[in-house]
């Protein structure tokens, strides 16, 4: 960092305490983390160009998952305020030279160099460095920059290898890592590094040899200009050391030119007669025959040109990674190329895991990728580069494209992968630990797999099932994946007894059957626990086999008292603990706590995880192990007391506080704390916490005083949390205690029932309502039971009531009602101002309904987008109002033909409705999402949304959403080209079905008209395609229906007149009618324009006047709005496809 540049005071959530230094890529600061309560080192990336960021992320991800006493620990990777930075262990100490020499001066005096005390210090640090490298190399990493400044020794004389800025992961050639670049520091180069050759672990050992030579002789073996030194490393033997010692032989061995002649790190330790305490896993891959068969069958399908996605799911420790490593090895033998990315714990950067995969693909096919991207639309190229910045490295900045506001990275990713796979490549793409991914990864993958066929690659995702949050983004994404016919699901289960016996046979010949049965019974087939028991057996094959409890006890015994305290606290608590709670329960300060966590992480017993910038948790790795520890814990009552007090101090979960106090018979402690904490939480606006504590106070109270107040507070806090069904039920409970107070809340109870999708319950309680409840209820009822809303607003001239009236008027089909709606809106705009965000939201909701009714859908989109952007504190807005604004936005987007945008907006709202448990909003969002997905051509995915809507709606009473759902089901039949069934369903629905009760609702009539028109056009063109003539005339009912639609159905009328003209052999008139409609300026909807252009292209083709330009214009429009070719004009697509094929053959 420049001395003239002032250090920041804060970086992200971290407080800067001072500067520690810097390098070519980043500056390093000493910081304090308010969440984990400790001082850390923080490295900030200096540059933002793609390659710098690529190396910065790789540096973190390659090492963050590793835990070893001689490697610096990396903690959290962040992107905040346009800065990338990560935190790591703060090492108080000095570098290798200062520690060995005792000062910072060069030592050349032989007597000092070979002083026994100095040689002892040198050997101690050398042993630790070699152990760290052995571990690093075991995990397929090469440091590539071993030098004195990257080897630190702390105040307790422990070595740490630091600065992994150019670390290399050992993956097969051609799978995404450049091999031709020169990395490292020339003084410590290995010969192969200086040539830019393929560099492996032995390069690190050569650098250790240079270090050792320098410390034994006072200077490096080769000095001079960088190029000269590099050449000498390749050609010259090292000079003689001034004196021999036990380290001399090792030094010369490490400096051998040929990597094959150098010792490994473990062999180096053996040469100086040091026991290697670095343990390698004894885990062997066993069984999984069925799972491997599924993977190989899927690979065969991909080799034949299909696109497939496989989800491998299972609990921690069941061998998901081992299965994929074995499969990848065999896949390579079969000609596949493997690219992988891993979502890393405590990585908070968007696109994590997927970005690594994309970057490796781009590295492997750099030139080809650049050529492919040049063929993209500018918007598509910009969206892809914006999501995956490294791709911008492959093109000049002026070719990065222009954001068009509608393109998504998924479409470019689909085209890129498809193009790469088209070169007879079989691509196996793996994303591991998807449970650690962020929402942006799920969004891109979901869009990638939506629409038509996925790209012709094999995409494998691994998921740890116990980390899935029901209703969370990943859960929803996986539910979507499982609906795809191209997906496969592999669930890993514990070992069978046969697999356990096979595993035992690897280590013991012959394996006794009783022993396999014993291990299976003790471990329940968990592969990690099976491995642990067999490792314990190997220590003494003649001894009686230990139990699982004994095995775990021995494992923990070696970790020290602090580590055992951490594990005991986790086990007694039964679920993760925050860092603060763990410190208070165990009495450990930050430093000993994190030392204990380091050893526990290395043994895969416990780990630290963070939830964004909000909280840090310590998580036990395996519940079977935690169960054993609980059983063995002495003085468990004392642990319950300590944990209860620690949870209360740190505002821990109610269930934990109650569980710990109850375990030792002190329930009164729970009630007193819960009442005080509930009051505090409500004052702080932390209503989820308040709900938790109020329910705890009610459940544990002995006195009945103030129960009415508690129930009242519970109703309010439940509503503020979006738990509307529970809030309605709480008012019901309040009736028993305080009937008068419950009556005053009856209007809110009805509104809660509506929000919860409980329409029957609403009707049951919507009697004798307080007058103040009418307008809020009417507003809620507009989208469900408009007749009820009309009754509640009758005679009410207040402004808020009049906005509801506007929405009801916009549902009619008469121009007079629209004029009245306009008058009310004008009066409200002129006379009401500065009423806050609630009024602004209600006004725009009414205004958008009016604009859509008169055919100005794009203007409605703009107004809704503006108000959603303006309402900064959306959490303060009424839940239903905000949801209704987003629903109206989705409807306006569909009206104006922005299919992709509508799909994204409804996807966001749907996920929110699931999380907040809003069935009515969930139903409406699912219906709109189903419409959008069907417009995108994906019936299978749409069906999942149709089913979700059906489950979210109550059976009775009939409501507008029921009618909407029926219409979407008809749209499904149209997508399957089942014109007659769709027509029959429409007729039945309008006469006898749920639509009959809402026949005069404008939007429903419009949707019914469009579906009827599509069914007619589909049959009309199908007849032509089959017979070569136009002979189907629209019936009078269809003509009347289309003519009655508001806003005026210009497209529908044009299609009907075109059909009549074609039947009467007036093709020119048909062409004129379509051209007139297209040029009228009344058609904003891109889907509608594409349909008319497609029909015009057919007529021009029929007349021998070309038509190709119209068709490709239609295709471009559809692609731009993420829509598929409408099913009713699919036969036109087949006409132009046949023409293209004929043209190709003739050429």
MITIRO-110853 format. One record per residue (C-alpha): residue in three letters; x, y, z. Coordinates in pm, whole numbers, plus 50000, padded with zeros to 5 digits. Last residue first. Example, Ala and Ser with C-alpha at 12.3 -4.5 7.8 and 13.67 -1.06 7.14 Angstrom:
<recs>
Ser513674989450714;Ala512304955050780;
</recs>
This chain:
<recs>
Unk472984739644772;Unk469824721144674;Unk469954701644998;Unk470414732945209;Unk467554750845034;Unk465304720745088;Unk466224720345459;Unk465554757645490;Unk462174753845319;Unk461294724545548;Unk462144745845854;Unk460004773945710;Unk456964751245681;Unk457644735146022;Unk457584769546185;Unk454234776546019;Unk452954743946172;Unk453934757046512;Unk451504786246468;Unk448914775246729;Unk451664764146968;Unk453104799347010;Unk456834798746919;Unk458614800247253;Unk459034831547463;Unk462104846147631;Unk461104882047538;Unk464014887947296;Unk463804852647157;Unk460164858147068;Unk460914890846890;Unk463804875146698;Unk461564846046592;Unk458874869946468;Unk461464889346266;Unk462614855946129;Unk459104847846011;Unk458424882045861;Unk461724880845669;Unk460914846045528;Unk457604857645388;Unk458524852845023;Unk455834865044783;Unk454644831344647;Unk451054837844757;Unk451134809445013;Unk454544821745134;Unk453064856345175;Unk450144841045362;Unk452494821045584;Unk454684851245663;Unk451524870645758;Unk450574843546009;Unk454024844446163;Unk453954882346176;Unk450574881346352;Unk451824856546614;Unk455074875846663;Unk453104908146716;Unk450964891046981;Unk453994877247165;Unk455624911647152;Unk452614928447316;Unk452384965447235;Unk449714962146965;Unk447704994346917;Unk450205011946689;Unk447975003646391;Unk450834990846173;Unk450554954446280;Unk446754955546260;Unk446804971145913;Unk449394945845796;Unk447194917245915;Unk444074930745745;Unk446004938245424;Unk447344902845403;Unk443864888645452;Unk442554912045182;Unk445294899644950;Unk444394863445027;Unk440734867344932;Unk440074830344870;Unk436804830845071;Unk438404808045333;Unk441404831345338;Unk439214862245388;Unk437324845845676;Unk440564836045847;Unk442014870845802;Unk438874886745950;Unk439204864046255;Unk442944870546290;Unk442474908246259;Unk439694908246520;Unk441894889146760;Unk444914911746709;Unk442914943646757;Unk441354930047076;Unk439874962747206;Unk440784967547571;Unk438384953047661;Unk436894921947501;Unk433384922047357;Unk434474917746994;Unk436434886447078;Unk433424870547249;Unk431004880646973;Unk433294865746703;Unk433764833846906;Unk430024829646956;Unk429384836346585;Unk431564807546466;Unk434984812346309;Unk435234797545954;Unk437334766345880;Unk438124759045511;Unk441614770445423;Unk443284746045183;Unk446424724445175;Unk444624695045337;Unk446814686345638;Unk448624719145689;Unk445424738245616;Unk443464717945871;Unk446224723446128;Unk446154760646047;Unk442444764446131;Unk442644740346427;Unk445454760846587;Unk443734793546494;Unk440494782346663;Unk442244770446981;Unk444324802246990;Unk441204823846955;Unk439454804747231;Unk442524809447451;Unk442644846847375;Unk438914851347442;Unk439144832547773;Unk442054854447880;Unk440144886247787;Unk436984874347959;Unk438984866348269;Unk440624900348263;Unk437344919048226;Unk435334901148497;Unk431854896448350;Unk431924858548345;Unk432904856048713;Unk430314831248837;Unk430464812548504;Unk434254808348530;Unk433874782548808;Unk432284757948568;Unk428854752648418;Unk428504773848107;Unk431824792048068;Unk433864762648189;Unk432154737347965;Unk432724758747657;Unk436364764847744;Unk436974728147825;Unk435504717747486;Unk437734742347301;Unk440804729747488;Unk439814693747413;Unk439414702147044;Unk442724720647015;Unk444954694247173;Unk448144709547031;Unk450014700147356;Unk450584737347422;Unk446854742147374;Unk446094716547645;Unk448354735447887;Unk446524767947806;Unk443324750247915;Unk444934742748251;Unk445864779648270;Unk442194788648220;Unk441104766148507;Unk443704782648731;Unk442354817148648;Unk438824805948737;Unk439974792149072;Unk441974824249130;Unk438774844549077;Unk436964826249356;Unk434774795849413;Unk434194789949788;Unk435554764349838;Unk438324739549752;Unk440974761049918;Unk443804772349690;Unk447454764449768;Unk447264728449646;Unk445844739049309;Unk448454766349273;Unk451244741449340;Unk449814717249085;Unk449664744648821;Unk453234754648912;Unk454444718748867;Unk452534716848538;Unk454384747148407;Unk457634727748437;Unk456284699948217;Unk454564723547972;Unk457714743047887;Unk457074764947579;Unk458104798947717;Unk454464809947695;Unk453744779747913;Unk456334792548161;Unk454674826848172;Unk451194812548225;Unk452454788948497;Unk454244817948666;Unk450964837248665;Unk449174807848825;Unk451974801649074;Unk451954838449174;Unk448184837149235;Unk448424805149441;Unk451434817049642;Unk449674849849715;Unk446724830249858;Unk449014805350036;Unk451144831550215;Unk453654811150421;Unk456334838250441;Unk458964815650284;Unk456564802050022;Unk455274836849941;Unk458824849849902;Unk459744821549666;Unk456634828949464;Unk457384866049454;Unk460884860249315;Unk459654835149057;Unk456844859048968;Unk459324886548888;Unk461654863548693;Unk458804848748491;Unk457324882648419;Unk460704895048293;Unk461044864748067;Unk457544868847925;Unk457604906147855;Unk454514904947633;Unk452824937447739;Unk449934919447907;Unk452404894948065;Unk454424923648213;Unk451234940348333;Unk450154908248505;Unk453544904448675;Unk453464940848794;Unk449944935448929;Unk451254905349120;Unk454174926249250;Unk451844953749366;Unk449554927649523;Unk452484913149719;Unk453424947649850;Unk449804954249949;Unk449464920150116;Unk452564924550330;Unk451704960050440;Unk454734982050384;Unk457364986350656;Unk459514958250514;Unk459494976650180;Unk461735003750322;Unk462845018749992;Unk459425023249835;Unk460645042449531;Unk461755011949333;Unk458374994849373;Unk456705027849284;Unk458745031548966;Unk458284995548852;Unk454534998648900;Unk454345030948699;Unk456565017348418;Unk454664984648389;Unk451345003248385;Unk452655024648098;Unk453564992847913;Unk450054979047973;Unk448245008647821;Unk445224989747685;Unk442345007947856;Unk441934980948121;Unk445684978648177;Unk445835015648255;Unk442885013048499;Unk444404984048692;Unk447755002448696;Unk446095033548844;Unk444405013349120;Unk447664996449222;Unk449455029749178;Unk447085046049427;Unk447295017449679;Unk451115018149675;Unk451335055949705;Unk448805055049989;Unk450815029150181;Unk454095047350102;Unk453065079650275;Unk450025102150252;Unk451945130950091;Unk449135141349860;Unk445365138449819;Unk443295164249630;Unk444565165349272;Unk445745129049245;Unk442605116349419;Unk440325136549190;Unk442175124548878;Unk441985088348996;Unk438255091649062;Unk437605106948718;Unk439685079948542;Unk437675052648717;Unk434435069448607;Unk435695070248248;Unk436605033448274;Unk433115025148401;Unk431605042848100;Unk433825022947864;Unk432214990647976;Unk433874956848032;Unk434214956848411;Unk437264947448612;Unk438654982848594;Unk435554994448783;Unk436484971249072;Unk440024985249084;Unk438665020749076;Unk436245012149360;Unk439205001049574;Unk440755035249515;Unk437435050549617;Unk437585033349956;Unk440935049850033;Unk439535083549926;Unk436485081050154;Unk433115080849976;Unk431745048950133;Unk428205041650008;Unk429025006249895;Unk432684998249969;Unk432044965850167;Unk429424952849921;Unk431764958349624;Unk434554938749798;Unk432164909449849;Unk431334909949476;Unk435054911549398;Unk435794877949569;Unk439464869549512;Unk441524897149349;Unk439424925549493;Unk439064909249838;Unk442124924450006;Unk441074959749915;Unk437584952850046;Unk439044940550375;Unk441074972250425;Unk437954992650341;Unk435484974950571;Unk437504970950894;Unk436765005551034;Unk433084997251047;Unk433574968951300;Unk432354936451139;Unk429034920351225;Unk429764891150993;Unk432974882450808;Unk433844853551044;Unk432454823750849;Unk433114839750511;Unk436784843850600;Unk437004808050728;Unk435744796050390;Unk438304818050212;Unk441294804950408;Unk444074814750166;Unk446334825850450;Unk446154861850336;Unk442374859450326;Unk442214844450674;Unk444484872250802;Unk442114898050655;Unk439184881850834;Unk441114882351161;Unk442034918651107;Unk438354927151081;Unk437614907151395;Unk440284925351599;Unk437884947451795;Unk435834916251862;Unk438884898552019;Unk439354927552262;Unk435764924552378;Unk435954886652407;Unk438994886252638;Unk440194851652749;Unk438194827852529;Unk438114852552240;Unk441924855152259;Unk442244819452133;Unk440384829051816;Unk442614859651782;Unk445594835951804;Unk444114814351527;Unk443954844651298;Unk447584853151380;Unk448634816851314;Unk446984817850972;Unk448674851250908;Unk452294843350987;Unk453634873050786;Unk456104883051058;Unk454264915651128;Unk451054895551160;Unk452644872051414;Unk453934902251610;Unk450494918051631;Unk448664886151724;Unk451324877351984;Unk451084911852143;Unk447354906752184;Unk447894871952328;Unk450414885552580;Unk448124914352670;Unk445254890252733;Unk447554868052939;Unk448294897753165;Unk447634877753483;Unk447114840153433;Unk449954830053667;Unk451814797653591;Unk453274807653257;Unk455374782253064;Unk453474779652735;Unk452374816152734;Unk455944828152801;Unk457364805352529;Unk454764817352280;Unk455664853152371;Unk459384845452334;Unk459224830251986;Unk456774856151863;Unk459034884051993;Unk462084869251819;Unk460204868651489;Unk459074904151575;Unk462454921051614;Unk461154956851616;Unk463514966351902;Unk460584974752131;Unk458964941852035;Unk462164922752114;Unk462544939052458;Unk458994930152557;Unk459474894252441;Unk462814892152628;Unk461244902552959;Unk458364877952929;Unk460624849452808;Unk463194854353086;Unk460654851653365;Unk458944821753203;Unk462144802253138;Unk463584806553486;Unk460344792753627;Unk461014760553429;Unk463964750753652;Unk463734712653654;Unk467244704753522;Unk466234693853173;Unk463514720453173;Unk466104748053196;Unk468064733752900;Unk465044726052681;Unk463354759352747;Unk466434779352651;Unk467024757352346;Unk463434759652223;Unk463414797252269;Unk466414802452040;Unk469344823352167;Unk469274859552270;Unk473014860552349;Unk472694863452729;Unk469754839652732;Unk471604813752525;Unk474674815852754;Unk472514811453067;Unk470764780952918;Unk474094766552798;Unk475734769853140;Unk472724754053312;Unk472524724953066;Unk476294719253104;Unk475944717853482;Unk473194692453448;Unk475464671553223;Unk477984666453500;Unk479644638953288;Unk479104636252915;Unk479404601052770;Unk475874598452630;Unk476044633352487;Unk479374624652319;Unk477844593852156;Unk474904613852022;Unk477274640351883;Unk479154613451690;Unk475944600151536;Unk474944636551460;Unk477964642851239;Unk479834675351168;Unk478934696451468;Unk478414732551362;Unk479884764151512;Unk477924794051392;Unk478814829451286;Unk476064855251242;Unk474894884351029;Unk477364892350754;Unk476314862950535;Unk475444832950751;Unk478844821350871;Unk480224786550925;Unk482774773051169;Unk483474735951178;Unk483154705151394;Unk484334668751392;Unk486034666851052;Unk489394659051220;Unk491014690051065;Unk487914709851163;Unk488244698751525;Unk491924708951533;Unk491174743451390;Unk488124747351611;Unk490254741951924;Unk492684768851809;Unk489664790651739;Unk488364786752093;Unk491824791052246;Unk492204825052069;Unk488674838252118;Unk488444832752491;Unk486974800352623;Unk484474800552911;Unk482684770552760;Unk479114783752768;Unk480044820452719;Unk482404812952430;Unk479934789452265;Unk477144815052294;Unk479294841752129;Unk480404818351850;Unk476814809151778;Unk475864773351851;Unk474744746351609;Unk472254719451725;Unk471904693151998;Unk472884716152285;Unk474474687552479;Unk476484676652172;Unk477604711452071;Unk478694719852428;Unk480524686552455;Unk482314692352124;Unk483534726652234;Unk484634713652576;Unk486494684652409;Unk488364709352186;Unk489414729352489;Unk490544698252678;Unk492814684252406;Unk492324667652066;Unk493794633452139;Unk490974624052373;Unk488424632152102;Unk489534603251880;Unk489814579652174;Unk486254588352284;Unk485024583751928;Unk486424548651906;Unk485244539552255;Unk481704550652175;Unk481794532051843;Unk482724500652035;Unk486274487952027;Unk487214454551869;Unk488834430552118;Unk492564431352062;Unk494454410151811;Unk494274435351525;Unk495794462851738;Unk496084497151575;Unk494204483951271;Unk490994481651474;Unk490964519351537;Unk491294525851162;Unk488434501251107;Unk486254520251354;Unk487014553751193;Unk486314540450842;Unk482934526750949;Unk482224560451112;Unk483024578450787;Unk481004553650581;Unk477854556050799;Unk476584519950790;Unk474494521451109;Unk477824526651288;Unk477604501451573;Unk475434475951391;Unk477524477251075;Unk480734473851277;Unk479374443051458;Unk478044427051139;Unk481424432050971;Unk483114416851274;Unk480774386851277;Unk481594379650912;Unk485324377850987;Unk487324396150717;Unk489884373350549;Unk491994392950504;Unk491724426350682;Unk492084461450544;Unk490404459550202;Unk488124432050338;Unk486624456750587;Unk485314477550298;Unk483794446850138;Unk482144437450469;Unk480754472750505;Unk479434470850150;Unk477694437750225;Unk476224452050546;Unk474724480250343;Unk476564513050357;Unk474534544050440;Unk472314558750168;Unk473194580549871;Unk470174593649686;Unk470684596649311;Unk468154617549118;Unk468154619648739;Unk466924649148534;Unk466024651548164;Unk462304646548231;Unk462364677948443;Unk460114678148748;Unk463044669048975;Unk464874700348868;Unk462004722848983;Unk461904706349326;Unk465674711049336;Unk465274748349268;Unk462594751749535;Unk464824735349795;Unk467734757249686;Unk465664788849724;Unk464324780050067;Unk460904764150125;Unk462414736450334;Unk465984746050422;Unk468474720550292;Unk471594714850504;Unk470514679850614;Unk470394669650248;Unk474004676850158;Unk473754683449786;Unk475874673249488;Unk475144685749136;Unk476084667948813;Unk475594684448473;Unk476054661548175;Unk476184682247857;Unk473894686647556;Unk472484720647667;Unk469044717247829;Unk466104710547598;Unk463284735547567;Unk462364762247818;Unk464024758948152;Unk467304741448235;Unk469494772348193;Unk466864793948365;Unk466994771248669;Unk470784770448659;Unk471004808448645;Unk468524813848928;Unk470044786449146;Unk473504802049109;Unk472104836649188;Unk470504823049506;Unk473834815449668;Unk475524781349676;Unk476454763049998;Unk473804735849950;Unk475324731149603;Unk478194712849770;Unk479814701749442;Unk479154715249095;Unk480204690448825;Unk480244694148447;Unk480904663248232;Unk481374673947871;Unk481344648347590;Unk482854666147293;Unk481844658646936;Unk482384695446847;Unk478724703446928;Unk479494702547300;Unk481304735947286;Unk478434751747090;Unk475794738547330;Unk477784750847628;Unk478064785747477;Unk474414787247368;Unk473154776747711;Unk475514800647892;Unk474304829147672;Unk470674821147757;Unk471464816448126;Unk473264849848163;Unk469954867848113;Unk468904892747846;Unk466164917647934;Unk467684950948032;Unk469584955447704;Unk473034956947865;Unk475514963847587;Unk478214940447456;Unk481704931847579;Unk483234938747237;Unk484624973247324;Unk486354957247622;Unk488434934847397;Unk487394898247429;Unk488704868147626;Unk489254885747958;Unk485554895047960;Unk484864858148020;Unk486444862648365;Unk483574885548461;Unk481014857648483;Unk477664874248553;Unk478444906748369;Unk480144887148091;Unk477004866148032;Unk474644895948044;Unk476824916247807;Unk476994887947553;Unk473214883547556;Unk472664920747515;Unk475114923447225;Unk473564893547049;Unk475924864047049;Unk478174853946757;Unk481204870746916;Unk480634848647218;Unk481314817247013;Unk484594830446873;Unk485804840647220;Unk484884806347356;Unk486814789447075;Unk489914809447151;Unk489824802447524;Unk488684766247528;Unk490364752047840;Unk490574785148023;Unk486924792847941;Unk485814759048075;Unk487824764648391;Unk486294799348434;Unk482744786148389;Unk483244759148652;Unk484794783648896;Unk481884807848837;Unk479384780048911;Unk480984773549248;Unk480224808049379;Unk477844827649155;Unk477824857349397;Unk480704859649650;Unk479994850250013;Unk482414820950047;Unk482194809250409;Unk482064772350313;Unk483054766449952;Unk480794759149656;Unk482924736449437;Unk483464738849064;Unk484194710948821;Unk485134704048462;Unk485534668848325;Unk486284659247966;Unk484644626847854;Unk486414601347633;Unk485484568547803;Unk488684568448006;Unk487744603348126;Unk484384590048243;Unk486164562648444;Unk488114588348644;Unk485094611348676;Unk483034582548820;Unk485604575049088;Unk485874611849182;Unk482094614749175;Unk481584585949418;Unk484324598849651;Unk482684633349659;Unk479284618949749;Unk480754595550010;Unk478154592050287;Unk479914615450531;Unk477384643650528;Unk473854633150437;Unk472774624850087;Unk472124639049745;Unk473544633349399;Unk471514654349154;Unk471984645248787;Unk471264668648496;Unk471084656448136;Unk471384670747785;Unk471144645547500;Unk473594641947211;Unk474414604747207;Unk477394610747439;Unk474874626447678;Unk472824594347678;Unk475974574047745;Unk476854596848036;Unk473404590548183;Unk473934553048166;Unk477304557648335;Unk475824578248620;Unk472944554148674;Unk475354524548680;Unk477614542448928;Unk474654547149164;Unk473594510849135;Unk477104497949207;Unk477764520949504;Unk480284495649631;Unk483534506249796;Unk485844536149757;Unk488574533650018;Unk488914557150314;Unk492274553450486;Unk492704590750496;Unk496264603150512;Unk497854611450842;Unk500564637550875;Unk502504626951184;Unk505514617250974;Unk508234605651210;Unk511454624651158;Unk514624606651053;Unk516084634650840;Unk515594613850524;Unk512134603050649;Unk510924638950648;Unk512154642950291;Unk510304611350192;Unk507124626350334;Unk507614658750143;Unk508344639449823;Unk511944632349731;Unk513474646249412;Unk514554623649125;Unk511204625148944;Unk511364663248951;Unk514554662148738;Unk516934690148829;Unk517894677449174;Unk517824704849436;Unk515744685349692;Unk518344657549703;Unk521144682849758;Unk519344697950058;Unk518414663950201;Unk522034653050200;Unk523094685250371;Unk520504684550652;Unk522434661050882;Unk525334684950851;Unk528164691650608;Unk530064724250585;Unk530454752850338;Unk527784738350104;Unk529044730249756;Unk527554749149463;Unk524264737149307;Unk524524720348965;Unk523934743648671;Unk521454738548385;Unk517794745148471;Unk518264765148790;Unk521104783148614;Unk518714794648339;Unk516254808948592;Unk519084827048769;Unk520224842548440;Unk516684853948355;Unk516254869948699;Unk519584887948697;Unk522164874548940;Unk522274848049210;Unk522224810049223;Unk522614786749523;Unk520964812149757;Unk523154828850023;Unk524224823050385;Unk525324787150326;Unk522994765550536;Unk520034789950533;Unk520394795950160;Unk520694758750086;Unk517574751850291;Unk515624778450106;Unk516794765149768;Unk515834729749875;Unk512404742049989;Unk512024756649640;Unk512864722449495;Unk510214706949722;Unk507574731449595;Unk508394721149237;Unk508014684549343;Unk504294690849401;Unk503634695149028;Unk504354721048760;Unk503634715048391;Unk506244735548214;Unk506604773248218;Unk510334768648165;Unk511324786148490;Unk508734765548675;Unk510254732948549;Unk513704742548675;Unk512274750849020;Unk512204787549098;Unk513394800049438;Unk515494829549317;Unk513084834249025;Unk510024840649240;Unk506894822249127;Unk504774818048818;Unk505634812948451;Unk502574806348236;Unk502154777147996;Unk500034752848194;Unk496744771848206;Unk494144754648418;Unk490744743748287;Unk490404707148219;Unk492964704247939;Unk495564687248156;Unk494094668348452;Unk493584687148779;Unk496204694549040;Unk495114727849185;Unk497704755049157;Unk498384782049415;Unk499424815349269;Unk498134838049548;Unk498544811949820;Unk500234836650052;Unk501024818350379;Unk502774787250515;Unk502554788450892;Unk505264775751126;Unk504664772351500;Unk507274787451730;Unk504734798551995;Unk505234834851895;Unk504344826251538;Unk506704815351260;Unk505924827750910;Unk506834811950575;Unk505784832950275;Unk508554858550332;Unk511174830950318;Unk510144816749979;Unk507794789649851;Unk505784804249562;Unk504334775249363;Unk501904764049640;Unk500834731549474;Unk497444716749569;Unk496154681349524;Unk494924675649880;Unk497814652349958;Unk500074680049823;Unk498834704550088;Unk499194678750366;Unk502734670050262;Unk503464707250227;Unk502384714350584;Unk504444685250711;Unk507444697450513;Unk507114732450662;Unk506834718051013;Unk509954697050970;Unk511864726550821;Unk510834749051111;Unk512224724351366;Unk515334716951158;Unk516234753651133;Unk515754759251505;Unk518014729451580;Unk520564742051327;Unk520554775651507;Unk521084759351848;Unk523864737351706;Unk525714767351549;Unk526264757551187;Unk525494791151032;Unk527194809551321;Unk530424790651278;Unk530164794050904;Unk529844832050914;Unk527534842050631;Unk524464854550821;Unk522334881650656;Unk520624904450909;Unk517004903651033;Unk517654888251375;Unk517474855051562;Unk518844836951261;Unk516234809251243;Unk513294830951353;Unk514294861351147;Unk514814839850840;Unk511474821450868;Unk509324852650899;Unk508194868051227;Unk505484864851488;Unk501834872951552;Unk499844854951285;Unk496324867951217;Unk494254839951063;Unk492464849550749;Unk489864873050608;Unk488954878050244;Unk488474907850019;Unk486694918349701;Unk485544954549683;Unk482584970149499;Unk480944979949830;Unk481114943949952;Unk482244911549791;Unk483404888150063;Unk485554857050117;Unk485514844250476;Unk487964823350682;Unk491424813850556;Unk493664794550799;Unk497414797350744;Unk498894763050683;Unk501154746150939;Unk498514734751187;Unk496324720650907;Unk492774728350790;Unk491874728850423;Unk488494741350293;Unk489734777150265;Unk492814766750063;Unk491814763349699;Unk488814785949743;Unk490774815649871;Unk493554815849614;Unk491084807449338;Unk489014837949425;Unk492064860449405;Unk493374843749091;Unk490114849748902;Unk489804884849044;Unk493194893848901;Unk492244877848568;Unk488994897348544;Unk490294932848608;Unk489254945848948;Unk492594953949106;Unk493834959249460;Unk492204928349611;Unk491864933749984;Unk493474910050234;Unk492214909750592;Unk494194897150893;Unk492104888851195;Unk491314901151545;Unk488554883551730;Unk484974886751845;Unk483434863751580;Unk480714888451490;Unk482444921651552;Unk485464911051341;Unk488504932451421;Unk491024941251154;Unk494784940751080;Unk495174949850717;Unk496674934150405;Unk496864951250066;Unk496484930949747;Unk497804918349416;Unk501444929249402;Unk501954927549773;Unk500844943950093;Unk501644951650450;Unk500114947850795;Unk498164980450814;Unk496124990451117;Unk493044984951331;Unk490444983451052;Unk486954975451178;Unk485324947150981;Unk481704946450860;Unk482734955850507;Unk486094972950525;Unk486184999850792;Unk488565027850890;Unk490285028650550;Unk494075032650535;Unk495275065950398;Unk497235064150076;Unk500475084050074;Unk502495054750209;Unk501315034449911;Unk500005000050000;
</recs>
